[in-house]
Amino acid sequence: MIRVLLVEGDDDRRTELTRALDLVPGIDVVGQVGDGNVAASAVMALNPDVVVLAACLPTLSGPAAAELLARSCPQVRVLGLGGPADGAALRAMQVAGAVGTVDPGAGTRELAGAIFDAVTCA
């Protein structure tokens, strides 16, 4: 079972992603937060395998949160969440250590596939 933490500032999108992933065998959404500032503490408390991290967050940007997670929680895999308008932020997240990216408009199958791929990255 892959343990996933969702970090997404939009409450509706976060709920929608959680509901979709809850239907995927092998994935367990262990938590969700709406702010990059609390992502590291949530990782410490919940011990996820993958953090799905939005590129745009209300107080701490996705790239800054990805960098913080790379420093403080190197055991977790970060997957950037953003669309074409978030290209620069997604690239910065990958430079900071994100193992991949996925568009929030992607279907459940694509998101789940990206999560499964994230845990197989060396």
Backbone as CSV, one residue per row, in Angstrom:
resi,resn,N_x,N_y,N_z,CA_x,CA_y,CA_z,C_x,C_y,C_z
1,MET,0.849,-1.182,0.000,0.000,0.000,0.000,0.896,1.246,0.000
2,ILE,0.664,2.149,-0.945,1.406,3.402,-1.034,0.653,4.462,-0.234
3,ARG,1.349,5.029,0.716,0.781,6.071,1.583,1.024,7.438,0.936
4,VAL,-0.053,8.212,0.757,0.015,9.489,0.035,-0.473,10.625,0.921
5,LEU,0.267,11.737,0.894,-0.153,12.991,1.510,-0.437,13.975,0.383
6,LEU,-1.602,14.593,0.396,-1.961,15.614,-0.597,-1.739,16.993,-0.001
7,VAL,-0.997,17.827,-0.712,-0.786,19.216,-0.306,-1.322,20.079,-1.441
8,GLU,-2.506,20.619,-1.236,-3.220,21.389,-2.267,-3.996,22.491,-1.563
9,GLY,-3.815,23.734,-2.016,-4.450,24.873,-1.377,-5.941,25.001,-1.627
10,ASP,-6.428,24.423,-2.692,-7.851,24.510,-3.022,-8.602,23.360,-2.347
11,ASP,-9.476,23.695,-1.406,-10.198,22.669,-0.629,-10.990,21.718,-1.520
12,ASP,-11.679,22.265,-2.515,-12.497,21.421,-3.393,-11.632,20.463,-4.203
13,ARG,-10.536,20.965,-4.741,-9.647,20.108,-5.529,-9.032,19.028,-4.639
14,ARG,-8.640,19.414,-3.428,-8.055,18.447,-2.495,-9.055,17.330,-2.171
15,THR,-10.301,17.706,-1.931,-11.347,16.717,-1.650,-11.582,15.827,-2.860
16,GLU,-11.625,16.426,-4.039,-11.839,15.668,-5.279,-10.704,14.666,-5.512
17,LEU,-9.469,15.091,-5.314,-8.326,14.199,-5.492,-8.358,13.049,-4.484
18,THR,-8.706,13.377,-3.253,-8.781,12.345,-2.217,-9.837,11.310,-2.562
19,ARG,-11.009,11.765,-2.956,-12.084,10.833,-3.325,-11.674,9.931,-4.482
20,ALA,-11.022,10.515,-5.475,-10.597,9.725,-6.636,-9.551,8.692,-6.230
21,LEU,-8.561,9.112,-5.446,-7.485,8.193,-5.070,-7.953,7.128,-4.084
22,ASP,-8.971,7.434,-3.298,-9.511,6.441,-2.366,-10.083,5.233,-3.094
23,LEU,-10.389,5.386,-4.370,-10.940,4.279,-5.165,-9.864,3.432,-5.841
24,VAL,-8.606,3.838,-5.713,-7.519,3.146,-6.395,-6.897,2.104,-5.462
25,PRO,-6.966,0.827,-5.854,-6.321,-0.200,-5.044,-4.811,0.044,-4.959
26,GLY,-4.276,-0.088,-3.760,-2.841,0.081,-3.566,-2.434,1.478,-3.141
27,ILE,-3.383,2.415,-3.108,-3.089,3.784,-2.673,-3.950,4.110,-1.463
28,ASP,-3.315,4.671,-0.431,-4.004,5.089,0.781,-3.666,6.557,1.042
29,VAL,-4.667,7.442,0.905,-4.451,8.856,1.217,-4.482,8.979,2.741
30,VAL,-3.309,9.185,3.327,-3.192,9.212,4.786,-3.397,10.597,5.366
31,GLY,-3.408,11.618,4.506,-3.630,12.969,4.995,-3.693,13.961,3.864
32,GLN,-4.188,15.139,4.221,-4.267,16.227,3.259,-4.138,17.540,4.004
33,VAL,-3.347,18.433,3.435,-3.156,19.761,4.011,-3.270,20.791,2.906
34,GLY,-3.574,22.009,3.281,-3.780,23.065,2.310,-2.679,24.094,2.265
35,ASP,-1.557,23.829,2.929,-0.515,24.836,3.057,0.863,24.183,3.037
36,GLY,1.743,24.687,2.220,3.097,24.154,2.142,3.884,24.313,3.431
37,ASN,3.516,25.296,4.258,4.225,25.505,5.520,4.091,24.325,6.471
38,VAL,3.034,23.559,6.354,2.821,22.438,7.272,3.135,21.092,6.618
39,ALA,3.601,21.112,5.396,3.869,19.858,4.684,4.906,19.004,5.409
40,ALA,6.011,19.589,5.834,7.065,18.810,6.495,6.573,18.206,7.801
41,SER,5.851,18.975,8.603,5.346,18.420,9.864,4.311,17.331,9.606
42,ALA,3.516,17.474,8.540,2.550,16.433,8.185,3.274,15.169,7.739
43,VAL,4.376,15.315,7.015,5.162,14.154,6.602,5.709,13.444,7.832
44,MET,6.227,14.198,8.784,6.782,13.604,10.005,5.704,12.862,10.792
45,ALA,4.509,13.426,10.834,3.419,12.824,11.608,2.784,11.629,10.906
46,LEU,2.685,11.686,9.571,1.912,10.683,8.836,2.750,9.641,8.105
47,ASN,4.036,9.920,7.913,4.960,8.997,7.259,4.469,8.495,5.892
48,PRO,4.144,9.412,4.968,3.721,8.975,3.630,4.917,8.526,2.798
49,ASP,4.617,7.778,1.748,5.640,7.399,0.779,5.789,8.480,-0.289
50,VAL,4.655,9.109,-0.629,4.602,10.117,-1.694,3.832,11.332,-1.200
51,VAL,4.339,12.514,-1.526,3.626,13.770,-1.295,3.249,14.323,-2.658
52,VAL,1.953,14.469,-2.900,1.464,15.134,-4.110,1.345,16.598,-3.732
53,LEU,2.221,17.424,-4.295,2.429,18.800,-3.860,2.060,19.779,-4.967
54,ALA,1.061,20.608,-4.714,0.632,21.602,-5.698,1.732,22.630,-5.940
55,ALA,1.845,23.071,-7.184,2.836,24.079,-7.553,2.514,25.430,-6.935
56,CYS,1.224,25.737,-6.825,0.786,27.019,-6.257,0.051,26.760,-4.954
57,LEU,0.571,27.343,-3.890,-0.017,27.192,-2.559,-0.163,28.570,-1.930
58,PRO,-1.027,28.709,-0.931,-1.323,30.035,-0.400,-0.167,30.756,0.299
59,THR,0.666,30.077,1.074,1.690,30.813,1.820,3.118,30.441,1.453
60,LEU,3.369,29.198,1.166,4.698,28.740,0.772,4.550,28.074,-0.586
61,SER,5.285,28.544,-1.571,5.141,28.023,-2.930,5.507,26.545,-3.011
62,GLY,5.008,25.892,-4.045,5.351,24.498,-4.282,6.850,24.273,-4.373
63,PRO,7.584,25.101,-5.154,9.031,24.910,-5.216,9.716,25.059,-3.855
64,ALA,9.301,26.042,-3.073,9.898,26.223,-1.742,9.550,25.051,-0.829
65,ALA,8.322,24.564,-0.915,7.917,23.405,-0.106,8.677,22.155,-0.551
66,ALA,8.880,21.984,-1.858,9.643,20.833,-2.362,11.077,20.877,-1.855
67,GLU,11.660,22.054,-1.847,13.028,22.216,-1.338,13.090,21.897,0.152
68,LEU,12.108,22.382,0.910,12.039,22.103,2.346,11.905,20.605,2.604
69,LEU,11.044,19.939,1.839,10.861,18.492,2.009,12.130,17.729,1.648
70,ALA,12.831,18.163,0.604,14.075,17.496,0.208,15.112,17.565,1.322
71,ARG,15.145,18.686,2.035,16.100,18.857,3.136,15.670,18.113,4.398
72,SER,14.402,18.262,4.768,13.959,17.747,6.069,13.361,16.343,6.021
73,CYS,12.917,15.905,4.863,12.258,14.596,4.734,12.734,13.893,3.467
74,PRO,14.019,13.597,3.352,14.540,13.044,2.099,13.992,11.660,1.752
75,GLN,13.376,10.996,2.706,12.838,9.659,2.455,11.549,9.679,1.641
76,VAL,10.884,10.826,1.558,9.596,10.908,0.872,9.799,11.331,-0.584
77,ARG,8.989,10.796,-1.465,9.007,11.170,-2.881,7.987,12.276,-3.095
78,VAL,8.394,13.327,-3.790,7.508,14.458,-4.063,7.089,14.404,-5.528
79,LEU,5.800,14.564,-5.738,5.219,14.605,-7.079,4.554,15.967,-7.239
80,GLY,5.047,16.783,-8.184,4.498,18.106,-8.406,3.144,18.041,-9.097
81,LEU,2.231,18.869,-8.662,0.876,18.922,-9.208,0.644,20.302,-9.799
82,GLY,0.478,20.379,-11.121,0.239,21.667,-11.753,0.030,21.510,-13.245
83,GLY,-0.535,22.531,-13.831,-0.836,22.514,-15.256,0.156,23.312,-16.066
84,PRO,-0.158,23.525,-17.352,0.747,24.241,-18.251,1.123,25.638,-17.755
85,ALA,0.221,26.326,-17.097,0.517,27.667,-16.592,1.528,27.643,-15.448
86,ASP,1.754,26.461,-14.877,2.660,26.315,-13.746,4.028,25.787,-14.159
87,GLY,4.345,25.871,-15.444,5.569,25.267,-15.971,6.828,25.645,-15.225
88,ALA,7.042,26.933,-14.969,8.264,27.364,-14.282,8.309,26.818,-12.860
89,ALA,7.186,26.838,-12.177,7.137,26.314,-10.803,7.386,24.809,-10.790
90,LEU,6.820,24.094,-11.753,7.015,22.643,-11.805,8.478,22.296,-12.099
91,ARG,9.108,23.067,-12.990,10.535,22.839,-13.270,11.366,23.106,-12.017
92,ALA,11.029,24.165,-11.302,11.747,24.481,-10.059,11.541,23.381,-9.014
93,MET,10.354,22.777,-8.988,10.095,21.688,-8.054,10.965,20.478,-8.400
94,GLN,11.132,20.215,-9.692,11.975,19.090,-10.097,13.443,19.360,-9.763
95,VAL,13.882,20.596,-9.942,15.246,20.956,-9.552,15.425,20.745,-8.048
96,ALA,14.381,21.038,-7.277,14.433,20.880,-5.820,14.327,19.424,-5.380
97,GLY,13.978,18.521,-6.299,13.950,17.115,-5.936,12.675,16.357,-6.243
98,ALA,11.661,17.026,-6.791,10.438,16.299,-7.158,10.774,15.253,-8.211
99,VAL,10.194,14.064,-8.074,10.509,12.967,-8.990,9.675,12.993,-10.259
100,GLY,8.670,13.854,-10.303,7.826,13.957,-11.484,6.751,14.997,-11.278
101,THR,5.933,15.161,-12.301,4.830,16.116,-12.233,3.599,15.492,-12.866
102,VAL,2.450,16.031,-12.493,1.188,15.582,-13.071,0.245,16.779,-13.131
103,ASP,-0.559,16.830,-14.169,-1.542,17.893,-14.344,-2.749,17.596,-13.454
104,PRO,-3.251,18.599,-12.722,-4.407,18.354,-11.855,-5.655,17.952,-12.637
105,GLY,-5.686,18.256,-13.925,-6.819,17.876,-14.759,-6.709,16.461,-15.301
106,ALA,-5.585,15.820,-15.034,-5.402,14.442,-15.496,-6.421,13.550,-14.800
107,GLY,-6.742,12.487,-15.428,-7.673,11.546,-14.831,-7.047,10.791,-13.675
108,THR,-7.891,10.067,-12.966,-7.436,9.287,-11.826,-6.367,8.284,-12.239
109,ARG,-6.536,7.683,-13.394,-5.575,6.685,-13.868,-4.183,7.302,-14.029
110,GLU,-4.111,8.509,-14.607,-2.826,9.175,-14.807,-2.203,9.579,-13.471
111,LEU,-3.017,10.099,-12.562,-2.507,10.498,-11.251,-2.003,9.279,-10.492
112,ALA,-2.791,8.220,-10.476,-2.370,6.994,-9.788,-1.098,6.439,-10.417
113,GLY,-1.009,6.460,-11.733,0.185,5.979,-12.420,1.415,6.784,-12.015
114,ALA,1.255,8.100,-11.908,2.369,8.948,-11.511,2.787,8.645,-10.071
115,ILE,1.824,8.359,-9.211,2.133,8.001,-7.827,2.890,6.675,-7.782
116,PHE,2.405,5.673,-8.510,3.108,4.387,-8.556,4.519,4.564,-9.121
117,ASP,4.648,5.399,-10.170,5.965,5.657,-10.755,6.889,6.346,-9.746
118,ALA,6.325,7.234,-8.931,7.138,7.987,-7.962,7.819,7.062,-6.961
119,VAL,7.157,6.006,-6.569,7.771,5.117,-5.569,8.821,4.201,-6.191
120,THR,8.801,4.074,-7.503,9.797,3.215,-8.143,11.037,3.985,-8.582
121,CYS,11.032,5.326,-8.422,12.194,6.137,-8.781,13.324,5.840,-7.812
122,ALA,14.517,5.685,-8.346,15.669,5.406,-7.484,16.325,6.685,-7.019
